[in-house]
């Protein structure tokens, strides 16, 4: 009786069915969609294409459309003068110093006369006593001070001018989300950069994975990862008045299923994620049941991206195969990039099924005994 049970289980193992499995065999997954319905003599039609990831195919595969490429433009930094430029909406505080005994502005015994704060008009002008309307927008505070003083000494020969500017909306930037302190921030000068502003706002939310900076300027949205900003100083651009910034988490994800170490949805921890790094992230493949020669990456391209199989994928659905048992497979996996929405699938090893069968047979034999 026991021998019959063992023989039955062995047959099930050889057939690859009837025993619990965590994933399909590579041959099952890569079977043609209509293989069972194809007429005799017809070649089965596959609704996907299969490409091995090797040293020979990598250059071609890496030239195919990549949805990980930054969808937002960014720009290189340009050196700016340190001084702020006065703009409409800024508030100006003037104080006039006069050494004359009978000053036109100061009272008896006074030397300094603070004037009422005034806002720079939409035409860029302010009113200054004994001068009238004067345009100061576009000037640095020091240039505006010198220009006012130059005009004023024609009436008050000993006059000296002190000027303080409080930045208005045109010289402020707004951070709306993803930092310790959202709000409106005054720009101290024209060389105040994105990382300076983020630091002033308390930095990016520590819970974000691979934080992304989004900058809205003149109705156009620009984007770059915070990591690139930190690593490439030439990307740390100066903030302009009216800019709106926010920090968001990288929303790209990939799935891991089958005979892998973990079966779940995973975030992209960095801008680029290779297949080898993805395997490490998900815990590799199952040592007990996986087929290390049959790691599959399933990807679906847009119909508009379909090409001739050289400059682009020949079909919308592509399956990339990776062999983790060869040096070429490992090296190539280390250069093949995972894309948003990819499925990393570990296929089952026939040997794993056979081992399961042996364990079942051993258990049944023990029960029979």
C-alpha positions in Angstrom: 0.0 0.0 0.0 2.8 2.4 1.0 4.6 1.7 -2.3 1.5 2.6 -4.2 1.2 5.9 -2.4 4.8 6.7 -3.0 4.4 5.9 -6.7 1.3 8.1 -6.9 3.0 11.0 -5.3 6.0 10.6 -7.6 3.8 10.7 -10.6 2.2 13.9 -9.4 5.6 15.4 -8.9 6.7 14.4 -12.4 3.5 15.8 -13.9 4.1 19.1 -12.1 0.5 19.2 -10.8 -1.7 18.1 -8.0 0.7 19.4 -5.3 0.6 22.9 -3.7 2.9 25.4 -5.4 3.6 29.1 -4.8 4.2 29.9 -8.5 4.1 28.6 -12.0 6.9 26.9 -13.9 8.7 29.1 -16.4 7.3 27.0 -19.2 3.8 27.5 -17.9 4.1 31.3 -17.6 5.7 31.6 -21.1 3.1 29.4 -22.8 1.3 30.9 -25.8 -2.1 32.4 -25.0 -3.8 30.3 -27.6 -1.6 27.3 -27.6 -4.5 25.0 -26.6 -6.8 26.3 -29.3 -4.4 26.5 -32.2 -5.3 24.2 -35.1 -3.1 21.2 -35.9 0.0 22.3 -37.8 -0.5 26.0 -36.8 2.2 27.9 -34.9 0.8 29.2 -31.6 0.5 33.0 -31.5 1.9 34.7 -28.5 0.4 37.9 -27.2 3.8 38.8 -25.7 7.5 38.7 -26.6 10.3 37.2 -24.5 13.8 38.7 -24.3 16.6 37.3 -22.1 18.6 39.9 -20.2 22.2 39.3 -21.3 25.3 41.2 -22.3 24.3 40.8 -25.9 20.7 42.2 -25.5 21.4 44.9 -22.9 22.3 47.7 -25.3 19.2 47.2 -27.3 16.9 46.8 -24.2 18.3 49.9 -22.5 17.4 52.0 -25.6 13.7 51.1 -25.4 11.3 53.7 -23.9 11.9 54.3 -20.2 9.0 55.6 -18.1 11.5 56.3 -15.3 13.0 59.2 -17.2 12.1 62.4 -15.4 8.9 63.6 -16.8 9.6 67.2 -15.6 12.2 69.5 -17.0 14.7 71.2 -14.7 17.5 73.7 -15.3 21.1 74.4 -14.3 21.9 77.1 -11.7 23.1 80.5 -12.9 25.1 82.7 -10.5 23.1 85.6 -9.3 24.1 88.9 -7.5 23.6 88.7 -3.8 21.5 91.8 -3.5 17.7 91.8 -3.6 15.9 93.7 -6.3 13.0 95.9 -5.2 9.7 94.8 -6.7 6.1 96.1 -6.7 4.4 95.1 -3.5 7.6 95.4 -1.4 7.4 97.7 1.7 10.0 100.5 2.1 10.9 102.3 5.3 12.9 105.5 4.8 14.7 107.4 7.5 16.2 110.8 6.6 19.1 112.1 8.6 19.8 115.8 8.5 22.6 117.7 10.4 21.1 121.2 9.7 19.7 123.1 12.7 16.6 124.2 10.9 15.8 120.9 9.1 12.9 120.8 6.7 12.0 117.3 8.0 13.3 116.9 11.5 11.9 118.7 14.5 14.0 120.9 16.8 16.9 118.9 18.3 16.2 115.9 16.1 18.6 114.6 13.5 16.6 111.6 12.2 13.2 111.6 10.7 11.6 108.2 10.0 9.0 108.4 7.3 5.8 106.4 7.2 6.2 103.0 5.6 5.2 102.9 2.0 4.4 100.2 -0.5 6.0 100.1 -3.9 3.2 100.6 -6.3 2.4 98.5 -9.3 4.2 101.1 -11.4 7.4 100.5 -9.3 7.2 104.0 -7.7 7.1 105.4 -4.2 6.5 109.0 -2.9 9.4 110.7 -1.3 9.0 114.2 0.3 10.7 117.0 -1.6 11.2 114.6 -4.5 7.8 113.3 -5.4 7.0 110.1 -7.2 10.2 108.1 -7.8 10.7 104.7 -9.5 12.8 102.3 -7.5 11.5 98.9 -8.7 14.3 96.9 -10.3 17.0 98.6 -8.2 18.9 97.0 -5.3 18.2 98.5 -1.9 21.6 100.2 -1.9 21.1 101.6 -5.4 17.7 103.0 -4.5 19.1 104.5 -1.3 21.8 106.3 -3.2 19.4 107.5 -5.9 17.0 108.9 -3.3 19.8 110.6 -1.4 21.2 112.1 -4.6 17.8 113.7 -5.4 17.2 114.8 -1.9 20.4 116.7 -1.3 19.3 119.2 -4.0 16.8 120.4 -1.4 18.4 119.3 1.9 22.2 119.5 1.3 23.2 117.5 4.4 20.5 114.8 4.0 21.5 111.2 4.4 19.1 108.4 3.7 18.6 105.0 5.4 16.4 102.5 3.5 15.0 99.2 4.7 13.0 96.9 2.4 10.5 94.3 3.5 9.9 91.8 0.7 6.4 91.5 -0.6 4.8 88.8 -2.7 7.0 89.5 -5.7 10.1 88.9 -3.6 8.7 85.9 -1.7 8.3 82.2 -2.4 5.7 79.7 -1.2 6.1 76.1 0.0 2.8 74.3 0.0 3.5 70.7 1.0 6.0 68.1 2.1 8.2 70.1 4.5 8.3 70.8 8.2 6.9 74.3 7.8 4.7 75.3 4.9 4.1 79.0 4.2 5.4 82.1 2.5 9.1 82.9 2.8 10.8 86.2 2.0 13.8 85.9 -0.2 16.8 87.7 1.4 18.6 88.0 -1.9 18.7 86.9 -5.5 21.1 84.1 -4.8 18.8 82.3 -2.4 18.6 78.8 -3.7 16.1 75.9 -3.6 18.1 73.9 -0.9 18.3 77.1 1.2 14.6 77.5 1.1 13.9 73.8 1.9 16.3 74.0 4.8 14.6 77.1 6.1 11.3 75.3 5.9 12.5 72.4 8.0 13.5 70.0 5.2 11.6 67.3 3.4 9.1 65.0 5.3 11.3 62.1 6.6 8.5 59.6 5.8 8.8 60.3 2.1 10.6 57.7 -0.1 13.0 59.3 -2.6 11.5 62.8 -2.1 10.8 64.8 -5.3 10.9 68.6 -5.5 8.3 70.3 -7.7 8.7 73.9 -8.6 6.0 76.0 -10.3 7.3 79.1 -12.0 5.3 81.2 -14.5 2.7 78.5 -14.9 5.2 75.8 -15.8 6.0 72.9 -13.4 9.6 71.7 -13.1 10.8 68.7 -11.1 13.9 67.0 -9.8 14.7 64.5 -7.0 16.0 65.8 -3.8 18.9 63.3 -4.0 20.0 64.9 -7.4 19.8 68.3 -5.9 22.1 67.3 -3.1 24.5 65.4 -5.3 24.7 67.9 -8.2 25.2 71.5 -7.0 24.7 72.8 -10.5 21.0 71.9 -10.2 20.4 74.0 -7.1 18.9 77.0 -8.8 18.1 80.3 -7.3 14.5 80.8 -6.1 12.6 83.7 -7.8 9.8 85.8 -6.4 6.4 84.1 -7.0 7.9 80.6 -7.1 5.8 77.8 -5.5 7.5 74.7 -4.2 6.3 71.4 -2.8 8.0 68.1 -1.9 6.3 64.8 -2.8 7.1 61.2 -2.3 8.2 59.1 -5.3 5.0 57.3 -6.3 6.7 54.7 -8.6 6.2 51.1 -7.5 6.8 47.5 -8.7 5.3 44.2 -7.7 7.1 41.0 -6.5 5.2 37.7 -6.8 5.8 34.0 -7.1 8.7 32.2 -5.5 10.4 35.3 -4.3 11.6 36.2 -0.8 8.6 38.7 -0.4 5.4 39.0 -2.3 4.3 42.6 -2.1 4.3 46.0 -3.7 7.6 47.9 -3.3 8.5 51.6 -3.6 11.5 52.8 -5.6 14.1 53.7 -3.0 16.1 55.8 -5.5 15.9 57.3 -9.0 17.3 54.2 -10.7 16.7 50.7 -9.5 18.3 47.7 -11.3 16.9 44.2 -11.4 19.7 43.0 -9.1 18.9 45.7 -6.6 15.2 44.9 -6.8 16.0 41.2 -6.1 18.0 42.2 -3.0 15.1 44.5 -1.9 12.5 41.7 -2.1 14.8 39.2 -0.4 15.9 37.3 -3.5 14.2 34.1 -4.6 12.9 31.3 -2.4 15.8 28.9 -1.7 13.3 26.0 -1.2 11.2 26.3 -4.3 12.4 28.9 -6.8 14.0 28.4 -10.2 17.0 30.8 -10.1 17.2 30.4 -13.9 13.7 31.6 -14.3 13.3 35.1 -12.8 10.9 37.0 -15.0 10.2 40.7 -15.3 6.8 41.4 -16.9 6.3 44.8 -18.4 3.5 46.4 -20.5 4.4 49.3 -22.8 2.0 51.8 -24.3 0.7 51.0 -27.8 2.4 54.1 -29.1 5.8 52.8 -28.0 5.6 49.6 -30.0 8.4 49.5 -32.6 10.3 46.9 -34.6 11.9 45.0 -31.7 15.2 46.9 -32.1 14.4 50.6 -31.5 11.5 49.6 -29.3 9.4 46.7 -28.1 7.7 44.6 -30.9 4.6 44.2 -28.7 2.9 45.9 -25.8 3.6 43.0 -23.5 7.2 42.0 -22.9 8.7 39.3 -20.6 12.3 39.7 -19.7 14.1 36.6 -18.4 17.0 36.6 -16.0 19.3 33.7 -15.2 20.8 34.2 -11.7 23.0 31.1 -12.0 25.5 32.6 -14.5 27.9 35.5 -14.1 26.6 37.1 -17.3 23.0 36.9 -15.9 24.1 38.6 -12.7 26.2 41.3 -14.3 23.4 42.0 -16.8 20.7 42.1 -14.0 22.9 44.7 -12.3 22.5 47.0 -15.4 18.9 46.3 -16.3 16.6 49.0 -14.9 13.3 48.2 -13.3 10.5 50.5 -14.4 7.3 51.8 -12.7 4.6 49.1 -12.8 6.9 46.2 -13.5 6.2 42.7 -12.0 9.2 40.7 -10.8 8.1 37.1 -10.8 10.0 34.1 -9.4 9.0 30.9 -11.2 8.9 27.5 -9.4 11.5 24.9 -9.8 10.4 21.4 -10.8 12.9 20.1 -8.2 10.9 22.0 -5.5 7.8 20.1 -6.5 9.7 16.8 -6.3 11.0 17.7 -2.9 7.5 18.5 -1.8 6.4 15.2 -3.2 9.1 13.4 -1.2 8.0 15.1 2.0 4.4 14.2 1.3 5.3 10.6 0.7 7.4 10.5 3.8 4.5 11.9 5.9 2.1 9.4 4.3 4.4 6.5 5.0 4.8 7.6 8.6 1.0 7.7 9.0 0.6 4.3 7.3 3.2 2.8 9.6 
